[in-house]
Amino acid sequence: MERLYKLTESDNVAVATMELVKGDVEKDGENTITILSEIPQGFKVALVDIHEGEDVIKYGIPIGHATKDIQKGELVHTFNMTTNLSDKEDAGDFPFKTQNIENDHDIPLINAYLRRDGKIGIRNSIWILPLSQNLNVLSKELEAWGSRELGIEDKVHAFLHAHAQSQFGEDEKFILMLTNMITHPDHGGVLLAALEVDRDVISQILGKIPDYLGERVRVLYADSIADEFEEGKKLLRELAECMKGDKRTSVSISKLVIGLKCGQSDALSSITANRLIGKAADYFSAQGSSLILTEVPEMLGSSKNLVMRAKDESVREKVIELTKRYRKFLDREGKKKGEASPLLKLEGISTEEEESMGAVQKAGQSMITDVLEFGEVVKMPGISLLASSGTDAETSTALTISGVNMILFSTGIGTPYGAPVPTIKIASNRELSEKKPNWIDFDSSRITREDPDEVLADLIRLIVSVSNGEKRTRNEENGNMEIAYNMHANPGKTDQE
């Protein structure tokens, strides 16, 4: 395995894939580098002398500049480099060009559930959605009974929410979240667990769903009957009966919708997991599939890259508006432009540009075809950007309600979390994959020691196998499937000023 990993030929720094010590001698082609000090895993090493004021290049672009002369073989971090971002930077001044998606592959088929609206589901479970925190326990009891007794291959899943009815009347996005969960193609039926006080909200939700879904939705008003558990069992049996005719059928992989996110990253994520996900994103984009990238705060340091990839002028303006909106939001929250997050600084990431370019590696190099607001369902093939920020649970929920069938989730430190849809956990380093095989589905560090094309092919085969229902992800096996929404964490268009 290469101990120094350079992402592009134009880079003047490389990443240590393992800890290096003073005196180690490494090679970059014909270039010999003598390590001048201890270099922790994931940190950057200068491949050439970098003079004060010169750009530090990683990913083929500047990620900041040197604040003092840096010798070849020296550690490059916050003590000798800083951001290039300034308060005067304006996304509207970025250059603009379109990029075409090339498709030189046969479009493969997958076996999925073809829904009445033309969308596909890769799972066919029953989802229970409680509208009140008071019904969380009942919902979990019904989940356990249904999974045990109904014989549904993909089981019954109850999605609890800590805030629930406290957001009614304050945030229409919460109602939108529930509505989109009902219309999501990855289930065969939904049970809404409610109280009599929720009838108006239920009416709003049911008024937004297509008529043909009516037979696939049941409402349990727990306080209006003597035995809510028995009534819930009856309603679940009715839903299971409706689902008996559901069968997988052969469909184009172009109908697959994939979410792209990272959580608990490390400095290797950008050169292994995120980079591999980006290659997969390019492959599926070329097949005509739809992919969604979210976590907007992590995109801000690479706004220029995203604007340049916009499909046309309209999408370009949406990208600019999105990044400006979240920049203002973070300014109000006190985040300083140009700084990497504190955790990633400890992992060797020095600037916001470096952190951001590492994060957007997940979207590969394909064209950005749309920008979605929270709760807006994907409608274009290619890469869509989604307005969302917050925790892993919040961003994964946002991806789910925008219609993704699965999420490719890179991680360097590890997390057991999973969305309502299959969540493929992709480890950035070998140690995590070996330590937590019960959390991790794929070891992306293989690309530093194996043929990257073969590793990509293995990941694509895993994605297809999960889509076909032949393989369950670790989060599914462990029952780690959650939702969350915080109405204060996502600025809308009216929240800019």
ROPA-984093 format. One record per residue (C-alpha): x, y, z; residue in three letters. Coordinates in pm, whole numbers, plus 50000, padded with zeros to 5 digits. Layout:
N
XYZALA...
This chain:
497
500005000050000MET501225035149919GLU502225052550241ARG501875086450074LEU498725089949864TYR498475117649605LYS495025123549458LEU495985141549133THR499205147348945GLU499045184949008SER498895181349389ASP501855194749589ASN500785175749904VAL499995139249969ALA498135121750251VAL499845097450486ALA497865065050473THR499675053450789MET501775070351056GLU505195081650931LEU508225090551143VAL511135114151097LYS513705099850857GLY511295077650660ASP511985079450287VAL508995078650052GLU508635080349674LYS506305100249451ASP507295087349110GLY510875098749062GLU510545123349349ASN512145111849677THR510705126549997ILE512475124350331THR509995128550614ILE511115157050844LEU508855150251146SER506205126451272GLU503215125751036ILE500015110851183PRO497775089850959GLN495535111550744GLY497715142850766PHE499325160550470LYS502985160050364VAL504615185450132ALA505855168249814LEU507895198749711VAL509025231049873ASP506015254149907ILE506905290649955HIS505025315250173GLU501915327449990GLY501875298449744GLU498785276849714ASP498565242849879VAL497125219549615ILE495005188649693LYS492305173049472TYR493945192849192GLY492725226249337ILE493945251149599PRO492745242549951ILE494525272750106GLY497945288750098HIS501195286550293ALA501635311850574THR505385304350586LYS507895285250379ASP507185247850392ILE509965222950317GLN509525191250115LYS508745163150359GLY507255186550620GLU503855182750787LEU501305206750633VAL498555218150867HIS497005248351035THR500325260651179PHE501795267150833ASN498785271650601MET495415289350604THR492255293550398THR491955312450070ASN488335321750143LEU487605357850228SER484585377850336ASP484545394049991LYS484135361149806GLU480995361049594ASP479575328849451ALA478185349149160GLY481725356149038ASP482575319448992PHE483225306848637PRO480525285748478PHE480555256848233LYS478325226948165THR479505191148174GLN477955162647981ASN477225128748133ILE478795101747920GLU477085067747912ASN479245040947753ASP477715011647942HIS474724989547884ASP471994999048128ILE471624969348365PRO468404957248519LEU467474952148882ILE464544934149044ASN462354958349236ALA458744966749320TYR457234988349044LEU454735012349203ARG451625027849044ARG453365061549000ASP456255046048805GLY458725047749095LYS460415016849232ILE460805002949581GLY463674980149678ILE461924969850002ARG458264961650078ASN457774965450452SER455014981850658ILE455915015150817TRP454315027251141ILE454345065051190LEU453235077851533PRO452045113851545LEU452475116551920SER455335108352155GLN452685092052373ASN452265064652111LEU455925055552074ASN455715025052302VAL452545012252135LEU454155016751793SER457204996351895LYS454984968952038GLU453054967251711LEU456354966651520GLU457534936351719ALA454214918151679TRP453934925251306GLY457494915051228SER456984882651419ARG453474872951310GLU452684886850965LEU455364868850762GLY456434900250575ILE459924895550433GLU460944931650496ASP459174932650835LYS457334960951011VAL459204992451118HIS458005019551357ALA459695053551312PHE459545073451633LEU460135110751653HIS461085129451968ALA459335162051873HIS456295148251689ALA453085168051760GLN454985196651925SER455805208851572GLN452225208751443PHE451025243751365GLY454595257051379GLU456235238651095ASP454495226050782GLU457705207550697LYS456925181750964PHE453595174150797ILE455435173250464LEU457865147950613MET455005124850717LEU453275128950380THR456425119850190ASN457005089850415MET453515077350321ILE454175081649947THR457675066749963HIS458035036249733PRO460125014749972ASP457115002450172HIS453874984350089GLY451685000950350GLY451615026550634VAL449895027050972LEU449475061851123LEU449225059951503ALA447345090451629ALA445085105451895LEU441705121851843GLU443375155851877VAL445395147851562ASP442355144251330ARG442905177851158ASP446535169651094VAL445615135150962ILE443115151550726SER445825174650593GLN448185145450536ILE445625122550370LEU444495151150148GLY447985152949999LYS448375116349898ILE447095100949570PRO443745083249587ASP445225049749482TYR447355049349798LEU444275050650019GLY444025012850046GLU447635011750163ARG447125035750456VAL445405029050788ARG444875052751082VAL444795040551442LEU443125065651679TYR444425049651996ALA442275069152244ASP438965062552066SER438865024852124ILE439045001852425ALA442024980552313ASP444414999952091GLU446874970952059PHE444234946951923GLU442944973851686GLU446504980351566GLY446984943251499LYS443774942551293LYS444904972151082LEU448334956851024LEU446684924550906ARG444624944750657GLU447754961350520LEU449544927850494ALA446584914350296GLU446864943650051CYS450544935749998MET450114898949910LYS450194905349537GLY453344926949547ASP456134910649347LYS459564921349231ARG459884927248860THR462764935148625SER463254972848586VAL465974995848458SER468555006548711ILE467895041948585SER464865042048818LYS467085037649125LEU467475068549349VAL470605069749568ILE471435093349856GLY475035103949921LEU476215113950269LYS479025110850519CYS479075109150897GLY481785106851160GLN484455112150895SER488235111550922ASP490985125450699ALA491085093250495LEU487395096350403SER488165120350121SER490725097749954ILE489015064150009THR485305062750099ALA484105095749950ASN486285091249643ARG484955056049585LEU481355067649636ILE482055095049380GLY483155069049126LYS479965049549195ALA477935081649160ALA479475088048818ASP478655052248713TYR475005053948821PHE474575089148686SER475775076048349ALA473065049348369GLN470405076348408GLY469895070948781SER469125099649020SER471485108049306LEU471095133449586ILE473915150849775LEU473015169650093THR474685184250407GLU474935219050253VAL477275233750522PRO479905208750408GLU479595220950048MET480355257650111LEU484125256750076GLY483755241149730SER480975263349598SER483045271649292LYS483315235049196ASN479565229949234LEU478615261049038VAL480885250848752MET479125217148731ARG475595231048702ALA473595218648404LYS472445252948290ASP471995289048399GLU468845281348598SER470525254048804VAL473595276048843ARG471495303449004GLU469875278049236LYS473285265249350VAL474455300749417ILE471285309149614GLU471565276949816LEU475175282449917THR474635319249999LYS471625310750214ARG473515285150421TYR476565307950446ARG474365334750603LYS472805308750830PHE476215296950953LEU477385332950994ASP474475338651231ARG475445306751414GLU478965320451462GLY480885297051230LYS483975314051088LYS484415311750712LYS487455291850605GLY487805270450916GLU487505232750914ALA485375216751183SER487235211251514PRO486955173351492LEU488385171851140LEU491235195151236LYS492305168051480LEU492205143551189GLU494465164950967GLY491975186150770ILE493245222150771SER490705244850597THR487065246950497GLU488065242250134GLU489845209750213GLU486945196950426GLU484375206750166SER486195192649864MET486615160350056GLY482875159250124ALA481735166749767VAL483985138949637GLN480875117549700LYS479185133949399ALA481995124449160GLY482375146248852GLN478875143548702SER476605172248612MET474455188848878ILE470975188048730THR468755202249005ASP468555218149351VAL465875205649591LEU464315222449890GLU463665202050206PHE460845177450133GLY460985182249757GLU461005148649576VAL463745141949324VAL462635145448963LYS465825146948753MET468485120948669PRO472055130148759GLY473155148249074ILE470665169249272SER471715190649569LEU469325189749867LEU468835218150116ALA469495201650449SER471935203250740SER472165188751086GLY472875154851235THR473195121551056ASP469585113351142ALA468265146751013GLU470145145650683THR469305108950626SER465645116850694THR465805145450445ALA467255121850184LEU464575095850256THR461655119650214ILE463165132249887SER462685096849756GLY466015078549783VAL465865040549779ASN469175036949959MET471985057850107ILE475715053950050LEU477105065250386PHE480835070150430SER482355069850778THR485815070750927GLY485035067451295ILE481915046351267GLY478245048951356THR475475022751385PRO472855047251257TYR470625038150964GLY467815055250773ALA464405039950695PRO465935029250362VAL468935005650332PRO472025024650441THR475295010750305ILE478055019750551LYS481385024550373ILE484435025850601ALA487265049050506SER489935028350681ASN490724991750725ARG490874993551105GLU487245004351135LEU486064977750892SER487854950551089GLU486854964051431LYS483134969551356LYS482034943951095PRO478564945051252ASN478284981851147TRP480254982850822ILE479124969750482ASP482184978250270PHE485874986150323ASP486795014350082SER490455015350195SER490944986649951ARG491425012549675ILE494805021949826THR496104986149791ARG494014970149512GLU492934978649157ASP490465007649208PRO488324995948914ASP487874961649075GLU486974977349409VAL484414999549235LEU482964969249058ALA482584951849395ASP480744981949540LEU478424983449238ILE477684946349277ARG476834952249644LEU474484981049553ILE472724959149295VAL472474930149540SER470944952949805VAL468544966849543SER467454931749447ASN466744922549809GLY469424895649796GLU471564913450055LYS470554931950372ARG472614960950496THR474014960650848ARG471564987250963ASN468694965350844GLU470094934351012GLU470564953551338ASN467224971751326GLY468945006051324ASN466345025651124MET465425060351250GLU464065094351149ILE464585129351292ALA463785165151204TYR464735197651375ASN462835227151234MET465545251451350HIS468435234451168ALA467395241350808ASN467025277050681PRO464315281750419GLY464395307550144LYS462495331750368THR465115328050644ASP468005344250460GLN468035378350620GLU
